[in-house]
């Protein structure tokens, strides 16, 4: 079954927006010291 490129682009954009929203919420809920301070403690 062939999908129209416009529909595929809209689906991909919606999935990307949803993932960005989820990561934004998790980042917002993170403690501040993950961004500021000794980054060596949180090196992956």
Gaussian input, Z-matrix of N, CA and C with variables (Angstrom, degrees):
# hf/3-21g

backbone

0 1
 N
 C     1     B1
 C     2     B2     1     A1
 N     3     B3     2     A2     1     D1
 C     4     B4     3     A3     2     D2
 C     5     B5     4     A4     3     D3
 N     6     B6     5     A5     4     D4
 C     7     B7     6     A6     5     D5
 C     8     B8     7     A7     6     D6
 N     9     B9     8     A8     7     D7
 C    10    B10     9     A9     8     D8
 C    11    B11    10    A10     9     D9
 N    12    B12    11    A11    10    D10
 C    13    B13    12    A12    11    D11
 C    14    B14    13    A13    12    D12
 N    15    B15    14    A14    13    D13
 C    16    B16    15    A15    14    D14
 C    17    B17    16    A16    15    D15
 N    18    B18    17    A17    16    D16
 C    19    B19    18    A18    17    D17
 C    20    B20    19    A19    18    D18
 N    21    B21    20    A20    19    D19
 C    22    B22    21    A21    20    D20
 C    23    B23    22    A22    21    D21
 N    24    B24    23    A23    22    D22
 C    25    B25    24    A24    23    D23
 C    26    B26    25    A25    24    D24
 N    27    B27    26    A26    25    D25
 C    28    B28    27    A27    26    D26
 C    29    B29    28    A28    27    D27
 N    30    B30    29    A29    28    D28
 C    31    B31    30    A30    29    D29
 C    32    B32    31    A31    30    D30
 N    33    B33    32    A32    31    D31
 C    34    B34    33    A33    32    D32
 C    35    B35    34    A34    33    D33
 N    36    B36    35    A35    34    D34
 C    37    B37    36    A36    35    D35
 C    38    B38    37    A37    36    D36
 N    39    B39    38    A38    37    D37
 C    40    B40    39    A39    38    D38
 C    41    B41    40    A40    39    D39
 N    42    B42    41    A41    40    D40
 C    43    B43    42    A42    41    D41
 C    44    B44    43    A43    42    D42
 N    45    B45    44    A44    43    D43
 C    46    B46    45    A45    44    D44
 C    47    B47    46    A46    45    D45
 N    48    B48    47    A47    46    D46
 C    49    B49    48    A48    47    D47
 C    50    B50    49    A49    48    D48
 N    51    B51    50    A50    49    D49
 C    52    B52    51    A51    50    D50
 C    53    B53    52    A52    51    D51
 N    54    B54    53    A53    52    D52
 C    55    B55    54    A54    53    D53
 C    56    B56    55    A55    54    D54
 N    57    B57    56    A56    55    D55
 C    58    B58    57    A57    56    D56
 C    59    B59    58    A58    57    D57
 N    60    B60    59    A59    58    D58
 C    61    B61    60    A60    59    D59
 C    62    B62    61    A61    60    D60
 N    63    B63    62    A62    61    D61
 C    64    B64    63    A63    62    D62
 C    65    B65    64    A64    63    D63
 N    66    B66    65    A65    64    D64
 C    67    B67    66    A66    65    D65
 C    68    B68    67    A67    66    D66
 N    69    B69    68    A68    67    D67
 C    70    B70    69    A69    68    D68
 C    71    B71    70    A70    69    D69
 N    72    B72    71    A71    70    D70
 C    73    B73    72    A72    71    D71
 C    74    B74    73    A73    72    D72
 N    75    B75    74    A74    73    D73
 C    76    B76    75    A75    74    D74
 C    77    B77    76    A76    75    D75
 N    78    B78    77    A77    76    D76
 C    79    B79    78    A78    77    D77
 C    80    B80    79    A79    78    D78
 N    81    B81    80    A80    79    D79
 C    82    B82    81    A81    80    D80
 C    83    B83    82    A82    81    D81
 N    84    B84    83    A83    82    D82
 C    85    B85    84    A84    83    D83
 C    86    B86    85    A85    84    D84
 N    87    B87    86    A86    85    D85
 C    88    B88    87    A87    86    D86
 C    89    B89    88    A88    87    D87
 N    90    B90    89    A89    88    D88
 C    91    B91    90    A90    89    D89
 C    92    B92    91    A91    90    D90
 N    93    B93    92    A92    91    D91
 C    94    B94    93    A93    92    D92
 C    95    B95    94    A94    93    D93
 N    96    B96    95    A95    94    D94
 C    97    B97    96    A96    95    D95
 C    98    B98    97    A97    96    D96
 N    99    B99    98    A98    97    D97
 C   100   B100    99    A99    98    D98
 C   101   B101   100   A100    99    D99
 N   102   B102   101   A101   100   D100
 C   103   B103   102   A102   101   D101
 C   104   B104   103   A103   102   D102
 N   105   B105   104   A104   103   D103
 C   106   B106   105   A105   104   D104
 C   107   B107   106   A106   105   D105
 N   108   B108   107   A107   106   D106
 C   109   B109   108   A108   107   D107
 C   110   B110   109   A109   108   D108
 N   111   B111   110   A110   109   D109
 C   112   B112   111   A111   110   D110
 C   113   B113   112   A112   111   D111
 N   114   B114   113   A113   112   D112
 C   115   B115   114   A114   113   D113
 C   116   B116   115   A115   114   D114
 N   117   B117   116   A116   115   D115
 C   118   B118   117   A117   116   D116
 C   119   B119   118   A118   117   D117
 N   120   B120   119   A119   118   D118
 C   121   B121   120   A120   119   D119
 C   122   B122   121   A121   120   D120
 N   123   B123   122   A122   121   D121
 C   124   B124   123   A123   122   D122
 C   125   B125   124   A124   123   D123
 N   126   B126   125   A125   124   D124
 C   127   B127   126   A126   125   D125
 C   128   B128   127   A127   126   D126
 N   129   B129   128   A128   127   D127
 C   130   B130   129   A129   128   D128
 C   131   B131   130   A130   129   D129

   B1=1.4652
   B2=1.5228
   B3=1.3065
   B4=1.4658
   B5=1.5330
   B6=1.3103
   B7=1.4610
   B8=1.5196
   B9=1.3021
   B10=1.4586
   B11=1.5297
   B12=1.3254
   B13=1.4642
   B14=1.5264
   B15=1.3108
   B16=1.4621
   B17=1.5228
   B18=1.3148
   B19=1.4639
   B20=1.5312
   B21=1.3251
   B22=1.4705
   B23=1.5209
   B24=1.3263
   B25=1.4638
   B26=1.5237
   B27=1.3269
   B28=1.4710
   B29=1.5252
   B30=1.3260
   B31=1.4685
   B32=1.5261
   B33=1.3313
   B34=1.4657
   B35=1.5244
   B36=1.3354
   B37=1.4671
   B38=1.5227
   B39=1.3375
   B40=1.4563
   B41=1.5321
   B42=1.3279
   B43=1.4725
   B44=1.5253
   B45=1.3338
   B46=1.4616
   B47=1.5267
   B48=1.3256
   B49=1.4620
   B50=1.5239
   B51=1.3267
   B52=1.4606
   B53=1.5294
   B54=1.3215
   B55=1.4576
   B56=1.5263
   B57=1.3235
   B58=1.4626
   B59=1.5195
   B60=1.3262
   B61=1.4585
   B62=1.5242
   B63=1.3275
   B64=1.4688
   B65=1.5204
   B66=1.3413
   B67=1.4667
   B68=1.5237
   B69=1.3299
   B70=1.4667
   B71=1.5217
   B72=1.3273
   B73=1.4612
   B74=1.5258
   B75=1.3333
   B76=1.4666
   B77=1.5210
   B78=1.3275
   B79=1.4586
   B80=1.5229
   B81=1.3202
   B82=1.4618
   B83=1.5197
   B84=1.3360
   B85=1.4601
   B86=1.5286
   B87=1.3252
   B88=1.4647
   B89=1.5300
   B90=1.3126
   B91=1.4659
   B92=1.5283
   B93=1.3193
   B94=1.4581
   B95=1.5150
   B96=1.3248
   B97=1.4581
   B98=1.5260
   B99=1.3274
   B100=1.4637
   B101=1.5246
   B102=1.3381
   B103=1.4571
   B104=1.5182
   B105=1.3326
   B106=1.4548
   B107=1.5238
   B108=1.3064
   B109=1.4670
   B110=1.5087
   B111=1.3225
   B112=1.4667
   B113=1.5177
   B114=1.3277
   B115=1.4586
   B116=1.5256
   B117=1.3013
   B118=1.4612
   B119=1.5261
   B120=1.3220
   B121=1.4735
   B122=1.5217
   B123=1.3383
   B124=1.4589
   B125=1.5285
   B126=1.3366
   B127=1.4495
   B128=1.5177
   B129=1.3132
   B130=1.4663
   B131=1.5149
   A1=109.01
   A2=116.61
   A3=121.51
   A4=110.09
   A5=115.21
   A6=120.51
   A7=108.84
   A8=115.64
   A9=120.09
   A10=108.54
   A11=116.98
   A12=120.58
   A13=111.45
   A14=117.23
   A15=120.86
   A16=110.83
   A17=116.28
   A18=120.28
   A19=110.31
   A20=116.62
   A21=120.32
   A22=110.71
   A23=117.57
   A24=121.04
   A25=111.08
   A26=116.84
   A27=120.03
   A28=110.80
   A29=117.35
   A30=120.63
   A31=110.40
   A32=115.92
   A33=120.19
   A34=111.34
   A35=117.19
   A36=121.06
   A37=111.20
   A38=116.98
   A39=120.19
   A40=110.97
   A41=116.55
   A42=120.22
   A43=110.23
   A44=116.92
   A45=120.69
   A46=111.24
   A47=116.92
   A48=120.64
   A49=110.89
   A50=116.21
   A51=119.50
   A52=111.32
   A53=117.15
   A54=120.26
   A55=111.39
   A56=116.85
   A57=120.53
   A58=110.91
   A59=117.26
   A60=121.33
   A61=111.04
   A62=116.45
   A63=120.41
   A64=110.62
   A65=116.70
   A66=118.85
   A67=111.36
   A68=117.92
   A69=120.47
   A70=111.08
   A71=116.60
   A72=120.10
   A73=110.48
   A74=117.25
   A75=119.11
   A76=111.26
   A77=117.35
   A78=120.79
   A79=110.56
   A80=117.31
   A81=121.74
   A82=110.62
   A83=117.41
   A84=121.51
   A85=112.48
   A86=117.64
   A87=121.61
   A88=110.89
   A89=116.91
   A90=118.80
   A91=110.89
   A92=116.15
   A93=120.59
   A94=113.17
   A95=117.96
   A96=119.11
   A97=112.74
   A98=117.97
   A99=118.97
   A100=110.55
   A101=117.09
   A102=121.42
   A103=111.94
   A104=117.38
   A105=121.32
   A106=108.40
   A107=116.19
   A108=119.46
   A109=111.79
   A110=115.18
   A111=122.40
   A112=109.50
   A113=115.66
   A114=119.57
   A115=111.83
   A116=118.83
   A117=121.92
   A118=111.30
   A119=116.75
   A120=120.19
   A121=112.32
   A122=116.70
   A123=120.77
   A124=112.29
   A125=116.48
   A126=120.02
   A127=109.99
   A128=116.16
   A129=120.49
   A130=109.99
   D1=128.33
   D2=-178.23
   D3=-93.26
   D4=134.70
   D5=177.04
   D6=-100.14
   D7=145.40
   D8=173.71
   D9=-69.58
   D10=142.29
   D11=-177.65
   D12=-62.54
   D13=-33.11
   D14=179.97
   D15=-65.36
   D16=-43.42
   D17=179.08
   D18=-66.10
   D19=-42.93
   D20=178.87
   D21=-62.00
   D22=-40.35
   D23=179.15
   D24=-65.35
   D25=-39.57
   D26=179.01
   D27=-66.98
   D28=-40.13
   D29=177.96
   D30=-64.01
   D31=-45.57
   D32=179.60
   D33=-62.64
   D34=-40.78
   D35=178.78
   D36=-65.41
   D37=-38.44
   D38=179.59
   D39=-66.83
   D40=-42.53
   D41=178.28
   D42=-63.92
   D43=-43.24
   D44=178.99
   D45=-62.14
   D46=-42.79
   D47=179.55
   D48=-64.06
   D49=-39.99
   D50=179.53
   D51=-65.32
   D52=-43.61
   D53=177.96
   D54=-64.17
   D55=-39.81
   D56=177.84
   D57=-63.88
   D58=-39.67
   D59=177.75
   D60=-63.18
   D61=-44.59
   D62=-179.71
   D63=-61.95
   D64=-47.12
   D65=-179.65
   D66=-66.65
   D67=-33.48
   D68=177.80
   D69=-64.76
   D70=-41.73
   D71=179.53
   D72=-64.93
   D73=-43.60
   D74=178.61
   D75=-64.36
   D76=-39.17
   D77=178.22
   D78=-65.59
   D79=-38.21
   D80=-179.54
   D81=-66.65
   D82=-34.60
   D83=-178.13
   D84=-81.90
   D85=-10.52
   D86=-179.11
   D87=-67.21
   D88=148.28
   D89=175.17
   D90=-63.37
   D91=151.92
   D92=-176.83
   D93=-65.11
   D94=-30.17
   D95=-174.99
   D96=-70.42
   D97=-4.34
   D98=171.35
   D99=-72.93
   D100=-25.76
   D101=-179.25
   D102=-96.34
   D103=-33.61
   D104=-171.72
   D105=-120.16
   D106=135.51
   D107=175.59
   D108=115.43
   D109=-150.97
   D110=-174.74
   D111=-76.86
   D112=101.25
   D113=-178.60
   D114=-75.89
   D115=-15.14
   D116=-178.71
   D117=-65.29
   D118=-28.74
   D119=179.50
   D120=-67.47
   D121=-25.02
   D122=-174.43
   D123=-112.91
   D124=17.71
   D125=179.36
   D126=-66.69
   D127=134.59
   D128=-177.56
   D129=-90.85

